[in-house]
Amino acid sequence: MKPTFSSAVNRRRFLQGTSAAGATILLSGTQASGRVIGANDRLRVAVIGVNGRGQAHISGYQSQDNVELAYLVDPDSRTLGNVLQKVKGSPVGKSCVGVADIRKVLDDKTVDAISIATPNHWHSLMTIWGAQAGKHVYVEKPLSHDIAEGRVAVEAQQKYGVVVQHGTQSRSSSSIAGLHEAIQAGKFGRLKISYGYCCKPRSGIGFKPDSNPPANLDWDLWRGPADIDQFHANFVHYNWHWFWKTGNGDLNNQGTHQLDIARWALDPDVTHPTRVMALGGRFKWDDQGETPNTMMGVAEYPNGQSVFFNVRNVNYKGYQHQVENEYYFEDGGRIVRGMYYPAGSSEGEKVSVPAGKVTPGGNWGSFVAACRAGRPEMANGNVLEAHYGCVLGHLMNNSYRLGTTAPFNVKAGRFGDNRDAAEHFAKLHSVMSDGVGVPEDGNQYTVGPWLTFDGASETHVGDRAADANRLLKDDNRAGFEVPDAAKV
């Protein structure tokens, strides 16, 4: 049985934990690290995973004053060696050490923080391990690969009092913060639908046969907690995103940013949605990938607000690149691409609102400042907000994964009385049918069920609850188990 977590209690405990951290200002972590960070002391950081986003982490810390890159960690010895050589040639990395296993870093009490840029299936476990070792944590999006492990990461932060900052850089944007403060204050009327888009062109990944991993890759460490046995070359180094045991599709890849922004705009006291559904498919590519390249998700919250989300990755002539957010209000007004259109008007006016409250310094500077102060509440995108945003994406994905096929036409959506959802799905279908050119004959949508979610217990109730609850937690490999929340 999973423990019950009241949303009110969660917020209260987080504030209590951060107050305690503030009272012991300049203390890094807990007794596990025992390292006091003064204003003139270097913050020693280990970057975990040095491909792709990991190199952005390295550059980010190199831009900060008085930060030392103490370790680079990666199970690919070739990549690690190449990146380490470059880092050691920089002023902040002269003494940097390269290792394959994060646990060697966690044992080093002089390391103040870890910065996680691994595949998704590692994010929560490394966050938990880092907190237990008294290390502050910057973790790439998404915080979690499944709902249950995200909750454990929250519990670990609250128990050990370390800073956990999510790699949703938009949380450091004072302009977005100001817009959401204005929306929540009612400047544009009551928000009805907060809409996110992850529509960026991608391509199919083909098929890679099962094979032995390359000699430079420690396959055991790469897969870690992911319950997979056989290597194939589509896992390494990027296409793991498109397999359920290692990734979460583009919805909780690039889409995590826009999902988080969408949820951020809702009333401040809402946490989890009560009902969620999704539909879509993997069209045109005929490849090895499992996650959808086309998807619409709908989440309904207990206060009457909704989040809609649209994934479109299939490229075509005239493709509209949309990685953005829109806001629709109860009176018919809307904000689209920085313009506010009052109800019934096609003439928009540029949105102008005061800057909102964020910890300054961008995502890297704010994290460094929070670590120096020992104050988790300074994180732009703290562990609770990260968890709520990631759960939203996991719920949409889980509905899709439980879906059944339906004919490829505009009537495929089962939205009940949600006319707004039906209207927006019709636009998506038109793009796929008329723009991409997906023919009705021979194609089908996967249509997920409406899943009812109890936010207090973070479990499903009602129809399909048993099936949906099985997707709350991934199986883990021996030696890499995510601990129970009550035992973290």
C-alpha positions as CSV (number, residue, x, y, z in Angstrom):
1,M,0.0,0.0,0.0
2,K,1.2,3.5,-0.8
3,P,1.1,6.1,2.0
4,T,-1.4,8.9,1.9
5,F,0.0,12.4,1.4
6,S,-2.3,15.4,2.0
7,S,-1.6,18.4,-0.3
8,A,-1.9,20.8,2.6
9,V,0.4,18.8,4.7
10,N,2.9,18.6,1.8
11,R,3.0,22.4,1.5
12,R,3.2,22.9,5.3
13,R,6.0,20.4,5.6
14,F,7.9,21.9,2.8
15,L,7.7,25.4,4.4
16,Q,8.7,24.0,7.7
17,G,11.7,22.2,6.1
18,T,12.8,25.4,4.3
19,S,12.4,27.5,7.5
20,A,14.7,25.1,9.3
21,A,17.2,25.3,6.4
22,G,17.0,29.1,6.7
23,A,17.7,29.0,10.4
24,T,21.0,27.1,9.7
25,I,22.0,29.5,7.0
26,L,25.2,28.7,5.0
27,L,25.1,25.0,6.1
28,S,25.5,22.8,3.1
29,G,23.2,19.8,3.3
30,T,23.1,17.9,6.6
31,Q,25.4,16.1,8.9
32,A,26.2,13.8,6.0
33,S,28.3,16.5,4.3
34,G,29.3,18.7,7.3
35,R,30.6,21.4,5.0
36,V,29.9,25.0,5.7
37,I,29.8,27.2,2.6
38,G,30.9,30.8,3.3
39,A,30.5,33.6,0.9
40,N,34.1,33.3,-0.2
41,D,34.2,29.5,-0.3
42,R,34.0,27.5,-3.5
43,L,30.9,25.5,-4.3
44,R,32.1,22.1,-5.4
45,V,29.7,20.5,-8.0
46,A,29.6,17.1,-9.7
47,V,27.9,16.9,-13.1
48,I,26.3,13.5,-13.7
49,G,25.9,12.7,-17.4
50,V,28.0,14.7,-19.8
51,N,26.3,14.2,-23.1
52,G,23.7,16.8,-24.4
53,R,22.3,18.6,-21.5
54,G,25.3,17.7,-19.3
55,Q,27.4,19.9,-21.4
56,A,25.0,22.8,-20.8
57,H,25.3,22.1,-17.1
58,I,29.1,22.3,-17.4
59,S,28.9,25.6,-19.3
60,G,26.4,26.9,-16.7
61,Y,28.7,26.3,-13.8
62,Q,31.7,27.7,-15.7
63,S,29.8,31.0,-15.9
64,Q,29.3,31.2,-12.2
65,D,31.8,32.9,-9.8
66,N,33.6,30.7,-7.2
67,V,32.2,27.3,-8.5
68,E,34.5,24.3,-9.0
69,L,33.7,21.4,-11.2
70,A,34.9,18.6,-8.9
71,Y,33.7,15.5,-10.8
72,L,32.2,14.5,-14.1
73,V,30.3,11.2,-14.1
74,D,29.4,9.1,-17.1
75,P,29.2,5.4,-17.9
76,D,30.6,6.0,-21.4
77,S,34.3,6.2,-20.9
78,R,35.0,7.6,-24.4
79,T,32.6,10.5,-23.9
80,L,33.7,11.1,-20.3
81,G,37.4,11.2,-21.4
82,N,36.8,13.7,-24.2
83,V,34.7,16.1,-22.0
84,L,37.0,15.7,-19.0
85,Q,40.0,16.8,-21.1
86,K,38.2,20.0,-22.1
87,V,37.0,20.7,-18.6
88,K,40.4,20.2,-17.0
89,G,41.7,22.9,-19.4
90,S,39.3,25.5,-17.8
91,P,40.0,27.5,-14.6
92,V,37.0,25.9,-12.8
93,G,37.9,22.3,-13.7
94,K,41.7,22.0,-13.2
95,S,41.3,19.3,-10.5
96,C,38.2,17.7,-11.9
97,V,38.0,13.9,-11.7
98,G,36.1,11.6,-14.0
99,V,34.3,8.5,-12.7
100,A,31.7,6.1,-14.1
101,D,29.6,5.6,-10.9
102,I,27.8,8.4,-9.0
103,R,28.2,6.5,-5.7
104,K,31.9,7.4,-5.7
105,V,30.9,11.1,-5.7
106,L,28.3,10.7,-3.0
107,D,31.0,9.3,-0.6
108,D,33.1,12.5,-1.0
109,K,32.1,14.8,1.8
110,T,33.8,17.8,0.1
111,V,31.2,17.7,-2.8
112,D,28.4,20.2,-2.1
113,A,26.0,19.6,-5.0
114,I,25.3,17.2,-7.8
115,S,23.8,18.2,-11.2
116,I,21.9,15.4,-12.9
117,A,21.8,15.3,-16.7
118,T,21.2,11.6,-17.2
119,P,18.4,9.7,-19.0
120,N,15.1,10.1,-17.3
121,H,15.0,6.7,-15.6
122,W,17.9,7.8,-13.3
123,H,16.6,11.2,-12.3
124,S,14.7,10.4,-9.1
125,L,17.0,7.7,-7.7
126,M,20.0,10.0,-8.1
127,T,18.1,12.9,-6.5
128,I,17.2,10.6,-3.6
129,W,20.7,9.4,-3.2
130,G,22.0,12.9,-3.4
131,A,19.7,14.1,-0.6
132,Q,20.6,11.2,1.6
133,A,24.2,12.1,1.2
134,G,23.6,15.7,2.1
135,K,24.2,17.0,-1.4
136,H,22.2,19.8,-3.0
137,V,20.6,18.6,-6.3
138,Y,20.0,20.3,-9.6
139,V,18.0,17.7,-11.6
140,E,17.1,17.9,-15.3
141,K,13.5,17.6,-16.3
142,P,11.5,15.5,-15.7
143,L,12.2,15.1,-12.0
144,S,10.7,11.6,-12.2
145,H,10.2,8.7,-14.6
146,D,7.0,7.7,-12.8
147,I,4.6,9.1,-10.2
148,A,5.6,7.1,-7.2
149,E,9.4,7.7,-7.4
150,G,8.7,11.5,-7.8
151,R,6.9,11.4,-4.4
152,V,9.9,9.6,-2.9
153,A,12.2,12.4,-4.2
154,V,9.9,14.9,-2.5
155,E,10.1,13.0,0.8
156,A,13.9,12.9,0.5
157,Q,14.2,16.6,0.0
158,Q,11.9,17.3,3.0
159,K,13.7,14.9,5.3
160,Y,17.2,16.0,4.5
161,G,16.6,19.7,3.9
162,V,18.8,20.0,0.8
163,V,18.1,22.3,-2.1
164,V,16.4,20.5,-5.1
165,Q,16.0,22.6,-8.2
166,H,14.3,21.3,-11.3
167,G,15.7,21.9,-14.8
168,T,12.7,23.9,-16.0
169,Q,14.6,27.1,-16.8
170,S,11.4,29.0,-17.4
171,R,10.9,29.1,-13.6
172,S,13.7,31.6,-13.5
173,S,11.9,33.9,-15.9
174,S,10.6,37.0,-14.1
175,S,8.4,37.8,-17.1
176,I,6.6,34.5,-17.1
177,A,6.3,34.7,-13.3
178,G,4.8,38.2,-13.6
179,L,2.3,37.1,-16.3
180,H,1.1,34.3,-14.0
181,E,0.9,36.6,-11.0
182,A,-1.3,38.9,-13.1
183,I,-3.5,35.9,-14.4
184,Q,-3.9,34.7,-10.8
185,A,-4.9,38.2,-9.7
186,G,-7.6,38.3,-12.3
187,K,-6.2,40.9,-14.6
188,F,-7.6,39.1,-17.6
189,G,-10.6,37.5,-16.0
190,R,-10.9,34.0,-14.7
191,L,-8.5,31.5,-16.3
192,K,-10.3,28.5,-17.8
193,I,-7.7,26.6,-19.9
194,S,-4.0,26.7,-19.7
195,Y,-2.6,25.3,-22.9
196,G,0.9,24.0,-23.7
197,Y,2.5,23.0,-27.0
198,C,5.4,20.8,-27.8
199,C,5.4,20.9,-31.5
200,K,8.9,20.6,-32.9
201,P,9.9,18.6,-35.9
202,R,11.6,15.3,-35.2
203,S,12.1,12.2,-37.3
204,G,11.9,8.4,-37.0
205,I,14.7,6.4,-35.4
206,G,14.6,3.3,-37.6
207,F,15.3,-0.1,-36.1
208,K,18.5,-1.2,-34.3
209,P,19.0,-4.9,-33.6
210,D,19.8,-6.4,-30.2
211,S,23.5,-6.5,-29.8
212,N,26.3,-6.3,-27.2
213,P,26.9,-2.9,-25.8
214,P,30.1,-1.1,-27.0
215,A,33.2,-1.7,-25.0
216,N,33.3,2.0,-23.9
217,L,29.9,1.8,-22.3
218,D,29.2,0.4,-18.8
219,W,25.8,-1.1,-19.6
220,D,25.0,-2.0,-16.0
221,L,25.5,1.6,-14.9
222,W,23.8,3.1,-17.9
223,R,20.5,1.2,-17.3
224,G,20.7,1.4,-13.5
225,P,17.2,1.2,-12.2
226,A,15.5,0.6,-15.6
227,D,14.3,-3.0,-15.8
228,I,15.8,-3.8,-19.2
229,D,18.1,-6.6,-20.2
230,Q,19.1,-6.3,-23.8
231,F,21.1,-3.5,-25.3
232,H,20.4,-2.0,-28.8
233,A,22.0,1.1,-30.3
234,N,18.8,3.1,-30.3
235,F,19.1,3.5,-26.5
236,V,22.4,5.4,-26.6
237,H,22.8,8.3,-26.5
238,Y,19.5,10.1,-27.2
239,N,16.7,7.9,-28.6
240,W,16.1,6.4,-25.1
241,H,13.5,9.2,-24.9
242,W,11.2,7.2,-27.1
243,F,11.0,4.0,-25.1
244,W,8.8,3.7,-22.0
245,K,11.3,2.0,-19.7
246,T,13.9,4.8,-20.1
247,G,12.0,7.9,-21.4
248,N,8.6,9.6,-21.3
249,G,8.1,10.7,-24.9
250,D,8.2,14.3,-26.0
251,L,5.3,15.1,-23.6
252,N,7.6,14.8,-20.6
253,N,10.8,15.6,-22.5
254,Q,10.7,19.1,-24.2
255,G,7.1,19.2,-23.1
256,T,7.9,19.2,-19.4
257,H,8.8,22.9,-19.8
258,Q,5.5,23.8,-21.3
259,L,3.5,21.5,-19.0
260,D,5.1,23.2,-16.0
261,I,4.3,26.6,-17.4
262,A,0.7,25.6,-18.0
263,R,0.3,24.3,-14.5
264,W,2.1,27.2,-13.0
265,A,-0.6,29.6,-14.3
266,L,-3.4,27.8,-12.5
267,D,-4.7,29.0,-9.1
268,P,-1.8,28.7,-6.7
269,D,-3.5,26.3,-4.3
270,V,-4.2,23.5,-6.9
271,T,-1.9,20.5,-6.9
272,H,-3.0,17.5,-8.9
273,P,-5.8,17.1,-11.5
274,T,-8.8,15.0,-10.7
275,R,-9.4,13.6,-14.3
276,V,-7.1,13.1,-17.2
277,M,-7.2,11.6,-20.6
278,A,-5.0,11.5,-23.7
279,L,-5.1,10.3,-27.3
280,G,-2.7,10.2,-30.2
281,G,-0.4,7.9,-32.1
282,R,3.0,7.3,-33.7
283,F,2.3,8.2,-37.4
284,K,4.3,8.0,-40.6
285,W,7.6,6.8,-39.1
286,D,7.2,3.0,-38.9
287,D,10.1,2.6,-36.5
288,Q,11.3,1.1,-33.2
289,G,10.0,3.9,-31.0
290,E,7.1,3.3,-28.6
291,T,6.0,6.8,-27.5
292,P,3.5,8.9,-29.5
293,N,4.7,11.6,-31.9
294,T,1.2,13.1,-32.0
295,M,-0.8,13.5,-28.8
296,M,-3.5,15.6,-27.1
297,G,-3.9,15.5,-23.3
298,V,-6.6,17.0,-21.2
299,A,-6.5,17.4,-17.4
300,E,-9.3,18.7,-15.3
301,Y,-8.6,20.2,-11.9
302,P,-11.0,20.4,-8.9
303,N,-11.3,24.2,-9.2
304,G,-12.8,24.0,-12.7
305,Q,-9.6,24.9,-14.5
306,S,-8.0,22.7,-17.1
307,V,-4.7,22.0,-18.8
308,F,-4.6,21.0,-22.4
309,F,-1.4,19.8,-24.1
310,N,-0.5,19.2,-27.7
311,V,2.5,17.2,-29.0
312,R,3.2,17.2,-32.7
313,N,6.5,16.0,-33.9
314,V,5.9,14.8,-37.5
315,N,7.5,17.1,-39.9
316,Y,5.9,18.3,-43.2
317,K,6.0,21.3,-45.6
318,G,4.6,24.3,-43.8
319,Y,5.1,22.8,-40.3
320,Q,4.2,25.3,-37.6
321,H,6.9,25.1,-34.9
322,Q,5.1,25.7,-31.6
323,V,6.9,25.4,-28.3
324,E,4.8,27.8,-26.3
325,N,1.8,28.4,-24.1
326,E,-1.6,29.9,-24.5
327,Y,-4.2,31.0,-21.9
328,Y,-8.0,31.0,-22.4
329,F,-10.3,32.8,-20.1
330,E,-13.9,32.1,-19.0
331,D,-15.2,35.3,-20.7
332,G,-13.8,34.2,-24.1
333,G,-10.6,36.3,-24.0
334,R,-7.2,34.7,-24.7
335,I,-3.5,35.3,-24.6
336,V,-1.6,33.9,-27.6
337,R,2.0,34.6,-28.4
338,G,2.2,37.5,-26.1
339,M,-0.9,39.2,-27.3
340,Y,-4.2,39.5,-25.3
341,Y,-7.4,39.3,-27.3
342,P,-10.5,40.4,-25.4
343,A,-13.6,38.3,-25.8
344,G,-15.1,38.6,-29.3
345,S,-12.2,40.6,-30.6
346,S,-9.6,39.7,-33.3
347,E,-7.6,42.8,-32.4
348,G,-4.9,42.0,-29.9
349,E,-2.9,44.1,-27.5
350,K,0.6,43.4,-26.3
351,V,0.6,42.0,-22.8
352,S,2.4,44.2,-20.4
353,V,2.7,43.2,-16.8
354,P,5.3,43.9,-14.0
355,A,8.1,41.4,-13.5
356,G,7.3,38.6,-11.1
357,K,9.1,37.1,-8.2
358,V,12.0,34.7,-8.8
359,T,15.4,34.2,-7.4
360,P,17.7,36.2,-9.7
361,G,20.7,34.8,-11.5
362,G,18.9,32.6,-14.1
363,N,18.6,28.9,-13.4
364,W,22.3,28.3,-12.7
365,G,22.8,31.5,-10.6
366,S,19.7,30.9,-8.6
367,F,20.7,27.3,-7.8
368,V,24.2,28.4,-6.7
369,A,22.7,31.1,-4.5
370,A,20.2,28.7,-2.9
371,C,23.0,26.2,-2.2
372,R,25.2,28.9,-0.6
373,A,22.3,30.1,1.5
374,G,21.2,26.6,2.4
375,R,17.6,27.6,1.6
376,P,15.5,25.2,-0.5
377,E,12.7,27.7,-1.0
378,M,15.0,29.9,-3.1
379,A,15.1,27.2,-5.9
380,N,13.3,28.4,-9.0
381,G,11.3,25.3,-9.6
382,N,11.4,23.5,-6.2
383,V,10.8,19.8,-5.7
384,L,7.1,20.1,-5.0
385,E,6.4,22.2,-8.1
386,A,8.5,19.8,-10.1
387,H,6.6,16.8,-8.8
388,Y,3.2,18.3,-9.6
389,G,4.2,19.3,-13.1
390,C,5.7,15.9,-13.8
391,V,2.7,14.0,-12.4
392,L,0.5,15.9,-14.9
393,G,2.6,14.5,-17.8
394,H,2.8,11.0,-16.4
395,L,-1.0,10.9,-16.0
396,M,-1.5,11.9,-19.6
397,N,1.1,9.3,-20.8
398,N,-0.6,6.6,-18.6
399,S,-4.0,7.3,-20.1
400,Y,-2.5,6.9,-23.6
401,R,-0.7,3.7,-22.6
402,L,-4.0,2.2,-21.5
403,G,-5.8,3.3,-24.7
404,T,-7.6,1.4,-27.3
405,T,-7.7,2.0,-31.1
406,A,-10.3,4.2,-32.8
407,P,-10.6,5.2,-36.5
408,F,-8.4,8.1,-37.6
409,N,-11.0,10.8,-37.8
410,V,-12.2,13.8,-35.9
411,K,-14.7,11.8,-34.0
412,A,-12.0,9.7,-32.3
413,G,-11.9,11.9,-29.2
414,R,-14.1,10.8,-26.3
415,F,-14.3,14.1,-24.5
416,G,-17.9,13.8,-23.1
417,D,-19.3,17.2,-22.4
418,N,-15.9,19.0,-22.7
419,R,-16.6,21.0,-25.9
420,D,-13.3,22.9,-25.6
421,A,-11.3,19.7,-25.7
422,A,-13.3,18.5,-28.8
423,E,-12.7,21.9,-30.5
424,H,-8.9,21.8,-29.9
425,F,-8.6,18.2,-30.9
426,A,-10.4,19.0,-34.2
427,K,-7.6,21.5,-34.9
428,L,-4.9,18.9,-34.2
429,H,-6.6,16.3,-36.4
430,S,-6.8,18.8,-39.2
431,V,-3.1,19.4,-39.0
432,M,-2.4,15.6,-39.1
433,S,-4.9,14.9,-41.8
434,D,-4.5,17.9,-44.1
435,G,-1.0,19.1,-43.3
436,V,1.0,15.9,-42.6
437,G,-1.2,13.9,-45.0
438,V,-2.0,11.0,-42.8
439,P,-4.8,9.1,-44.6
440,E,-7.9,8.0,-42.8
441,D,-7.7,4.5,-44.3
442,G,-5.1,2.3,-42.6
443,N,-4.5,4.6,-39.7
444,Q,-5.9,4.7,-36.2
445,Y,-5.7,6.8,-33.0
446,T,-4.9,5.3,-29.7
447,V,-7.6,6.7,-27.4
448,G,-6.9,6.6,-23.6
449,P,-9.6,6.3,-21.0
450,W,-10.6,9.1,-18.6
451,L,-8.6,8.3,-15.4
452,T,-9.7,9.6,-12.1
453,F,-6.9,10.6,-9.7
454,D,-7.0,11.1,-6.0
455,G,-4.4,13.8,-5.3
456,A,-4.3,13.1,-1.5
457,S,-3.2,9.5,-1.9
458,E,-1.6,10.0,-5.4
459,T,-3.5,6.9,-6.6
460,H,-6.3,6.2,-9.1
461,V,-9.9,5.5,-8.2
462,G,-12.9,4.5,-10.2
463,D,-12.9,3.0,-13.7
464,R,-9.6,1.4,-14.8
465,A,-8.1,2.2,-11.4
466,A,-6.4,-1.1,-11.1
467,D,-4.7,-0.9,-14.5
468,A,-3.7,2.8,-14.0
469,N,-2.3,2.1,-10.5
470,R,0.0,-0.5,-12.0
471,L,1.6,2.3,-14.0
472,L,2.4,4.5,-10.9
473,K,5.7,2.7,-10.3
474,D,8.2,1.1,-12.6
475,D,9.9,-2.1,-11.7
476,N,13.6,-1.5,-10.7
477,R,16.6,-3.7,-11.1
478,A,18.3,-5.2,-8.1
479,G,20.8,-2.9,-6.5
480,F,19.1,0.2,-8.0
481,E,15.7,0.1,-6.2
482,V,13.9,3.4,-5.4
483,P,13.2,3.1,-1.7
484,D,9.7,3.3,-0.2
485,A,8.7,6.9,0.6
486,A,8.3,6.0,4.3
487,K,11.8,4.7,4.5
488,V,13.8,7.3,2.5
